[in-house]
Amino acid sequence: MVSLGFVGTGALAEAVIRGLQKTEAKAYTYRLSPRSEARSRALAAAYDNTIREESNEAVVANSDIVLLGVLPKQIGTLGALPFRADQIVVSFLAGVSVDLVRTNVAPATRVVRMIPLPGIEYGKGPILMTPPDPEVEALFGPVGDLVILDRESDFDTMCIPSGLMSAHFQMQNTVLGWLTTRGMPAAQSSRFVRSLFVGLGALALAADEKGDPLPPQEYETPGGLNETARAYLGRVGWFEETTKVLDVVDAHRKTLAK
């Protein structure tokens, strides 16, 4: 039986575990590091195939695929763990290169860098990875849309839009706040706004699968609500600011990578 070991059991690791447990990977054994304590204990209690180990050393020693979820600044601690040459190592460490991870997990050399997003718990959203690896692809394919890049420099650039997640939720909440000021009931407003954005995402993915570039003009009526909103946002420079914020996030990423 394949054993998956999680070094670092944070919120993202929990989302990955809960997502994988809904796939054929529910037949695997999951070994969790003891931190965070509350999360690792809860996961071990929730799934019969999940073991909370007493140390990271035990996780690595007993796993076939090791998934790293520690903080980037803690990468130096990995060298003390008993990695093996036959293991696959999947790194969730933001801004940490494959080569740097490989240096710290020797003698393991089969290293994949990945950015799963919180929607992985529900089998939704993109999963960035580099380099290609058939076994890792088979494991994560059922829990999201795999975006596999050959060049790590492309991976670094592609991850930048993920910095818009919290801004996206603030936009949704701003719309909800506007509805509240108009006296709209909270429950119905929330369901409408959340579902609106989910539906737009599904529409965009369907268009992408057909090779449709999704021109916005096809989703508005001349003189209608959507045209009015998009024209106003264009006049105030909203779309240009979106480009600028991506540049800001990219510059910040480069400082973190130093």
C-alpha positions as CSV (number, residue, x, y, z in Angstrom):
1,M,0.0,0.0,0.0
2,V,1.3,3.4,-0.9
3,S,2.1,5.6,2.1
4,L,1.8,9.4,1.8
5,G,3.7,11.4,4.4
6,F,2.9,15.0,5.2
7,V,5.7,17.0,6.8
8,G,3.9,20.0,8.1
9,T,0.1,19.7,8.6
10,G,-1.2,23.2,8.0
11,A,-4.4,24.4,6.4
12,L,-3.2,23.7,2.9
13,A,-2.1,20.1,3.8
14,E,-5.5,19.5,5.4
15,A,-7.3,20.6,2.2
16,V,-5.0,18.3,0.1
17,I,-5.7,15.4,2.4
18,R,-9.4,15.9,2.5
19,G,-9.5,16.2,-1.3
20,L,-7.4,13.0,-1.9
21,Q,-9.5,11.1,0.6
22,K,-12.4,11.4,-1.8
23,T,-10.5,9.7,-4.7
24,E,-8.9,6.3,-5.2
25,A,-6.1,7.6,-3.0
26,K,-8.4,6.8,0.0
27,A,-6.8,3.3,-0.3
28,Y,-3.5,4.8,0.7
29,T,-2.0,5.3,4.2
30,Y,-1.6,8.9,5.3
31,R,1.1,9.8,7.8
32,L,1.0,13.2,9.4
33,S,3.6,15.2,11.3
34,P,2.4,16.2,14.8
35,R,2.2,19.9,14.0
36,S,-0.2,21.5,13.9
37,E,-1.4,19.4,16.8
38,A,-5.1,20.2,16.7
39,R,-5.3,19.7,12.9
40,S,-3.3,16.5,12.8
41,R,-5.3,15.0,15.7
42,A,-8.6,15.9,14.0
43,L,-7.5,14.4,10.7
44,A,-6.3,11.2,12.3
45,A,-9.7,10.9,14.1
46,A,-11.6,11.6,10.9
47,Y,-9.9,8.9,8.7
48,D,-9.1,5.3,9.6
49,N,-6.2,5.3,7.2
50,T,-4.5,8.3,8.7
51,I,-1.8,8.1,11.4
52,R,-0.5,11.0,13.5
53,E,3.2,10.2,13.9
54,E,5.3,11.4,16.8
55,S,7.9,13.2,14.7
56,N,8.7,14.3,11.2
57,E,11.5,11.7,11.2
58,A,8.8,9.0,11.6
59,V,6.8,10.5,8.8
60,V,9.7,10.4,6.3
61,A,11.0,7.0,7.3
62,N,7.6,5.4,6.7
63,S,6.5,7.1,3.5
64,D,6.8,6.5,-0.2
65,I,5.7,10.0,-1.2
66,V,6.7,12.8,1.1
67,L,4.7,16.1,0.8
68,L,6.4,19.1,2.3
69,G,4.2,21.8,3.9
70,V,6.6,23.5,6.2
71,L,7.4,27.2,6.0
72,P,10.0,28.2,3.4
73,K,12.4,29.5,6.1
74,Q,12.3,26.0,7.7
75,I,13.8,24.3,4.7
76,G,17.1,23.9,6.4
77,T,15.6,21.6,8.9
78,L,14.7,19.0,6.3
79,G,18.3,17.9,5.9
80,A,18.1,16.1,9.3
81,L,15.2,13.9,8.1
82,P,15.8,10.3,6.8
83,F,14.9,10.7,3.2
84,R,15.6,7.8,0.8
85,A,16.7,7.6,-2.8
86,D,13.6,5.7,-3.8
87,Q,11.1,8.4,-2.5
88,I,9.2,11.0,-4.4
89,V,9.2,14.4,-2.7
90,V,6.4,16.9,-3.5
91,S,7.1,20.4,-2.3
92,F,4.4,23.0,-1.4
93,L,7.0,25.5,-0.3
94,A,6.3,28.9,-1.9
95,G,9.2,30.4,-3.7
96,V,11.6,27.6,-3.1
97,S,13.2,26.1,-6.2
98,V,13.3,22.4,-7.1
99,D,17.1,22.4,-6.9
100,L,17.1,23.9,-3.4
101,V,14.6,21.4,-2.2
102,R,16.6,18.5,-3.8
103,T,19.7,19.7,-1.9
104,N,17.9,19.5,1.4
105,V,16.2,16.1,0.9
106,A,19.2,14.1,-0.4
107,P,19.5,11.3,-1.3
108,A,16.0,11.7,-2.7
109,T,16.3,13.3,-6.2
110,R,12.8,12.9,-7.6
111,V,11.4,16.3,-6.5
112,V,8.2,18.0,-7.8
113,R,7.2,21.5,-7.0
114,M,3.5,22.2,-6.6
115,I,1.0,24.9,-5.7
116,P,-2.3,23.4,-4.8
117,L,-5.0,25.9,-3.8
118,P,-7.7,25.6,-1.1
119,G,-10.3,24.5,-3.6
120,I,-8.5,21.2,-3.9
121,E,-10.5,19.9,-0.9
122,Y,-13.5,20.0,-3.2
123,G,-11.7,18.8,-6.4
124,K,-11.8,22.3,-7.8
125,G,-9.2,24.8,-9.1
126,P,-5.8,24.7,-10.7
127,I,-2.9,22.7,-9.4
128,L,0.5,24.1,-10.7
129,M,3.3,21.6,-10.9
130,T,6.8,21.3,-12.3
131,P,8.5,19.2,-13.6
132,P,6.1,16.6,-15.1
133,D,5.9,13.3,-13.1
134,P,3.5,10.5,-14.0
135,E,3.0,9.2,-10.5
136,V,2.3,12.6,-9.0
137,E,0.0,13.5,-11.9
138,A,-2.0,10.4,-11.4
139,L,-2.3,11.2,-7.7
140,F,-3.4,14.8,-8.1
141,G,-5.3,14.6,-11.4
142,P,-8.6,13.8,-9.7
143,V,-8.6,16.7,-7.3
144,G,-8.2,19.7,-9.7
145,D,-7.1,21.0,-13.0
146,L,-3.4,20.1,-13.4
147,V,-1.3,22.8,-15.0
148,I,2.1,21.2,-15.7
149,L,5.0,23.3,-16.7
150,D,8.4,22.1,-18.0
151,R,10.3,25.2,-17.1
152,E,10.5,26.3,-13.5
153,S,10.7,30.0,-14.5
154,D,7.3,29.6,-16.1
155,F,6.0,28.1,-12.9
156,D,7.2,31.1,-10.9
157,T,5.3,33.5,-13.3
158,M,2.2,31.4,-13.5
159,C,1.7,31.4,-9.7
160,I,1.3,35.2,-9.5
161,P,-2.4,35.3,-10.2
162,S,-3.0,33.1,-7.2
163,G,-2.2,36.3,-5.2
164,L,-5.6,37.6,-6.2
165,M,-7.6,35.1,-4.1
166,S,-8.2,37.2,-1.1
167,A,-8.9,40.3,-3.3
168,H,-11.5,38.2,-5.2
169,F,-13.3,37.4,-1.9
170,Q,-13.1,41.0,-0.9
171,M,-14.8,41.9,-4.1
172,Q,-17.6,39.4,-3.5
173,N,-18.0,40.8,0.1
174,T,-18.1,44.3,-1.2
175,V,-21.0,43.4,-3.5
176,L,-22.7,41.7,-0.6
177,G,-22.2,44.9,1.5
178,W,-23.8,47.0,-1.2
179,L,-26.8,44.6,-1.3
180,T,-27.1,44.9,2.5
181,T,-27.2,48.7,2.3
182,R,-30.2,48.2,-0.1
183,G,-32.0,46.2,2.5
184,M,-31.5,42.8,0.8
185,P,-31.8,39.7,3.0
186,A,-28.4,38.3,4.0
187,A,-28.9,34.6,3.2
188,Q,-30.4,35.1,-0.3
189,S,-27.8,37.8,-1.1
190,S,-24.9,35.6,-0.1
191,R,-26.2,32.6,-2.1
192,F,-26.8,34.8,-5.2
193,V,-23.4,36.5,-5.2
194,R,-21.4,33.3,-4.4
195,S,-23.2,31.3,-7.0
196,L,-22.9,34.1,-9.5
197,F,-19.1,33.9,-9.4
198,V,-19.0,30.1,-9.3
199,G,-21.2,30.1,-12.4
200,L,-19.0,32.6,-14.2
201,G,-15.9,30.4,-13.4
202,A,-17.7,27.3,-14.8
203,L,-18.6,29.3,-17.9
204,A,-15.0,30.4,-18.4
205,L,-13.6,26.9,-18.0
206,A,-16.1,25.5,-20.5
207,A,-15.1,28.3,-23.0
208,D,-11.4,27.4,-22.4
209,E,-12.0,23.8,-23.2
210,K,-13.5,24.9,-26.6
211,G,-10.6,27.3,-27.2
212,D,-12.9,30.3,-26.8
213,P,-11.0,33.4,-25.7
214,L,-14.1,34.6,-23.9
215,P,-14.5,38.1,-25.4
216,P,-16.5,40.1,-22.8
217,Q,-18.5,41.9,-25.4
218,E,-20.3,38.6,-26.1
219,Y,-21.6,38.6,-22.5
220,E,-23.2,42.0,-22.4
221,T,-26.1,43.8,-24.1
222,P,-25.5,47.2,-25.8
223,G,-26.6,49.7,-23.2
224,G,-27.2,47.0,-20.6
225,L,-26.0,46.4,-17.1
226,N,-22.8,44.6,-17.9
227,E,-21.7,47.0,-20.6
228,T,-22.3,49.9,-18.2
229,A,-20.3,48.3,-15.5
230,R,-17.4,47.3,-17.7
231,A,-17.2,50.7,-19.4
232,Y,-17.1,52.5,-16.0
233,L,-14.4,50.2,-14.7
234,G,-12.4,50.9,-17.9
235,R,-12.8,54.6,-17.5
236,V,-11.4,54.6,-14.0
237,G,-8.5,52.4,-14.9
238,W,-9.6,49.3,-13.0
239,F,-8.3,46.8,-15.5
240,E,-4.9,48.6,-15.8
241,E,-4.6,48.5,-12.0
242,T,-5.2,44.8,-12.2
243,T,-2.1,44.5,-14.4
244,K,-0.1,46.7,-12.0
245,V,-1.0,44.7,-9.0
246,L,0.2,41.5,-10.7
247,D,3.5,43.3,-11.2
248,V,3.6,44.3,-7.5
249,V,2.9,40.7,-6.5
250,D,5.6,39.4,-8.8
251,A,8.1,41.9,-7.4
252,H,7.2,40.8,-3.9
253,R,7.7,37.1,-4.8
254,K,11.2,37.8,-6.0
255,T,12.1,39.4,-2.6
256,L,10.8,36.3,-0.9
257,A,12.8,34.0,-3.1
258,K,16.1,35.7,-2.0
